[in-house]
Amino acid sequence: MMSETISRAVLTVGQTYKDPRGGISSVIKTYAGHFTGFKFVATYNPHWGKWLNVFQFASGLAPLLATLMLDRDIKVVHMHVAERGSFFRKYLVLLIARRIFRKKVVFHSHGAEFHLFYENSNSLVRRLVRSCINECDMVICLSRQWETFFRSNFDNTMVEVLENIVDQPVPPPTVKQTAKLQMLFLGEIGERKGIFDLIEAIAVKKEYFSGLLRLRIGGKGDTGRLSNLVDRHGLQEIVSFEGWVSGIHKDSLLGEADVYVLPSYNEGLPISILEAMSYGLPVISTNVGGIPEVVHDRVNGFVIAPGDITTLAERIQQLVGNPVLRVQMGKESLRIVTPYYASSVIPKLEDLYASMLNRGPEE
């Protein structure tokens, strides 16, 4: 649990987290449970559309201003940031928090495509990004690969790697014996997460997988394309769509699964992979973002190149046909994920806050 002294000094700004949808809100929800009095202002609601979120942000400015004016204990504003609209919202938060109220500001980067957002933006937006990141008192990123990106492109010297956070399942996971291998995918139904590649990979070895494999998919997005692809390849007996899942339903799916798969094209460090590892699951994923730091090829799963459908199909087949390997890899997942539990991450976060507060007042 975060100490009361540090908890009082921190205001968290990000998307709503009561019913988390996505990695950022899941992280914020876990943080909230480990602060002694969690101070929070919402600037985005993942349940709402674009225009409603304009209202959400505008309505969030009033409590932000009021909190910073009235709560004299707050010394640090911790911004959880993705790319595109999330960045622009947080840039305004930075201007308010640092320039008007002279608070220290943390830029906590979660954006899987933040590098693409920065590299593909026009010169004005790139200047804004550099200005924002360089002005923050600390940048927190999710992996060594992302640390290299921030150190290579910006002048901020206070770049810290902090593991994404996941709660340990209660009760602990158990080894399962099932007739069919239960494979699970959780995430956005779209190109970036590689779900359509996954369907194509299963289609490649459809005859082999028939009767041996069940893929359950949880998420939201382009469900029409997903359904059409499943129908086109005749995979209805192998693939089932669960819709958006959270809470008990998600816990149940993770508890019933034998393997987790996420063949993404871009990532920060997916919470869903850490959650799957905490359930003792081997993971098949890609060599992007921070994934290779937690999924070690042929140790607790397989790491492939994004878009390599042939290799993806082969790796799934290896796990379908080798239950002993699945158990061995699952045990390795449990070992590797330990530093990502709250009991390890919260003390590190508290130390980062303390180091900022000990640096003294703003100049």
Steps between C-alpha positions, in 0.01 A plus 500: 500500500629847412585705808246763607756778462577417137137421417389844616761664279396340169213582263446243223355615166378255237205304371217374720579168661195367689419260212839487327524465124857467390841511659505857632177476695604158633827645628324797660245271665777288650685810621181631658477192720850555637492870587395625842230727363519515120474849350383484139361716219358338183572650158367214285234230517572189286128413506409819314542614141718780365264793553382392842865485600545861396238575764672263745828684461342844522304402810816350650684832487282650774580232762865510391521874562301476822709213635828674425376825654348352815715197581830643623638151569532420129856535375502256205261460206535154346370497140425167328549566129445319171535646150292740287205650695631374832824692447326828419277470805798437726698785343233739626511329841876556505460871424247538781682287758855619444480853367203625700522295821874416494443130565739227402366296207549134404450397136410128520505365146270210411452563128573194288536726196647809664815469288291496182291794621817701562689397186207547262374833639567837341773728631263698726368190678852359534605827666207474740592141588864595563395801706261292711737213568802722565304716744374209710693419815503130426413266213387149593502238227420129494815333369867544410405530134273794579769652722733500200235675291448780754869549570582506127233750398464738794721696740332394824761316708250372760375198305411202719380151417217383725344161446134489413299373792272202546325350801578143595200269441315372805486204529827411322470335155489121470615264224206404276435183304264560206412302188554805279773758544329818616669801337404856596530840331396820681524842338384741232352326197712666233822491300737620776433210735545243221168324554438457126847345462405260778187387315701452180760296693231266634359466149844390372485190720124469527495121446760440771335736752149361450397324821826599677473879535252757621575872462297739714514869410409787731500862389331772301563663164455369146290200597334490158830430326585241763169319450536507121852358520392217730209415269715517186745244638231284662648533849177521698579178690842630604449875556249665735453871569425596861442875447657752733608326820599634839482415868385149589447404135860588411632321808301193399638502145857535627443223753368263232766580237808290422680751274480875442568650158546865396670542158519881514672741262562774762486493881624667815493210744155337486322453829317206345828310456597564862155388614530182294845430645364551851260212424794279402437509125760464226479797260536528124569858400726726292834675534360852541509753785573349837363154416839326459589614853225280645440235231829314455505295183483126571509568876148613597359514150592593147596836350446551127515787253174694448311375197682164481188288462685180410719505811202596716313191378805281568544633855133439581537145366805443723301586810191307391710186463716531810318531835824446694655802328190708582530420870873572503453835321212591730723455804756730341230762443420495870867550581558782248186697590582529872672845472182636340280433802388798705717388790806577284377790285336723763818536711693596184236757410512640851878534473462691173252741661730545801798579276298771326378652824851500644631702208346810651267772365468594136735766363 
